[in-house]
Amino acid sequence: MSDASADPIRLRLYVAGQTPKSLAAVRNLERICSEHFEGRFAVEVIDLRKSPQLAREHNIVAIPTLVRELPEPMRKIIGDLSDTQKVLVHLSVEGE
């Protein structure tokens, strides 16, 4: 196993309360991470209804938005994360 594959994948999921799309994004992300990145990810869910100033500070223009902070480069995915292949392409590390 290379050092890069052992590094955790740090994710932030920006949602807006308990909307159907927000809840679907949380469920889909949990499923994808447990199936494809078990033990190698850290997820922080940020509710922009509770902290609306973070949308401007973190440059979030649509919700739900998933941000891969590590490994760099940072990547953003907008939507409910129902397209597993699209999410995996954006989260992939070294062609996994």
C-alpha positions in Angstrom: 0.0 0.0 0.0 1.4 3.4 -1.0 1.6 6.3 1.5 -0.9 8.2 -0.6 -3.6 5.5 -0.4 -3.2 5.4 3.4 -3.9 9.2 3.7 -7.5 10.0 4.8 -9.9 11.6 2.5 -11.3 14.7 4.2 -14.7 15.7 3.0 -17.2 18.5 3.9 -20.8 18.1 2.9 -22.8 21.4 2.9 -26.5 21.0 3.3 -29.6 23.1 4.1 -31.4 21.6 7.0 -33.5 18.4 6.5 -34.6 18.9 2.9 -35.0 15.7 0.8 -32.0 16.5 -1.3 -29.8 17.2 1.8 -30.9 14.0 3.5 -30.3 12.0 0.3 -26.8 13.5 -0.1 -25.9 12.5 3.5 -27.2 8.9 2.9 -25.5 8.6 -0.5 -22.2 9.9 0.9 -22.3 7.5 3.8 -23.0 4.6 1.5 -20.3 5.5 -1.0 -17.6 6.1 1.7 -18.4 2.8 3.5 -18.4 0.8 0.3 -15.3 2.3 -1.4 -13.2 4.2 1.2 -13.8 2.2 4.4 -11.7 3.5 7.2 -10.0 6.1 5.0 -12.4 9.1 5.2 -13.4 11.9 7.5 -16.8 13.6 6.8 -18.0 16.9 8.3 -21.6 17.8 7.5 -22.2 21.6 7.7 -25.8 22.8 7.8 -25.9 26.2 6.2 -29.2 27.0 7.8 -27.5 27.0 11.1 -24.3 28.8 9.9 -25.3 30.7 6.7 -22.1 32.9 6.8 -20.1 29.8 5.9 -21.6 29.7 2.4 -19.9 32.9 1.5 -16.7 32.1 3.5 -16.3 28.7 1.8 -17.5 29.8 -1.7 -20.6 27.5 -1.7 -23.0 28.6 -4.4 -25.4 25.6 -4.4 -26.5 22.9 -2.0 -26.0 20.1 -1.3 -22.3 20.5 -2.2 -19.6 18.0 -1.3 -16.0 19.3 -1.0 -13.0 17.1 -1.0 -10.4 19.0 1.0 -7.7 16.4 1.1 -6.0 15.1 -0.8 -5.4 18.2 -2.8 -6.4 19.5 -5.2 -9.8 20.5 -3.7 -12.8 19.3 -5.6 -16.5 20.1 -5.4 -19.5 18.1 -6.4 -23.0 19.6 -6.4 -26.1 17.5 -6.0 -27.5 14.7 -4.0 -24.6 12.3 -4.8 -26.9 9.7 -6.3 -24.6 9.1 -9.3 -22.1 6.9 -7.5 -19.7 6.7 -10.5 -19.6 10.5 -10.8 -18.8 10.8 -7.1 -16.1 8.2 -7.3 -14.5 9.9 -10.2 -14.4 13.2 -8.2 -13.2 11.5 -5.0 -10.7 9.2 -6.6 -7.1 9.2 -5.4 -4.5 8.0 -7.8 -6.9 6.4 -10.2 -8.7 4.2 -7.7 
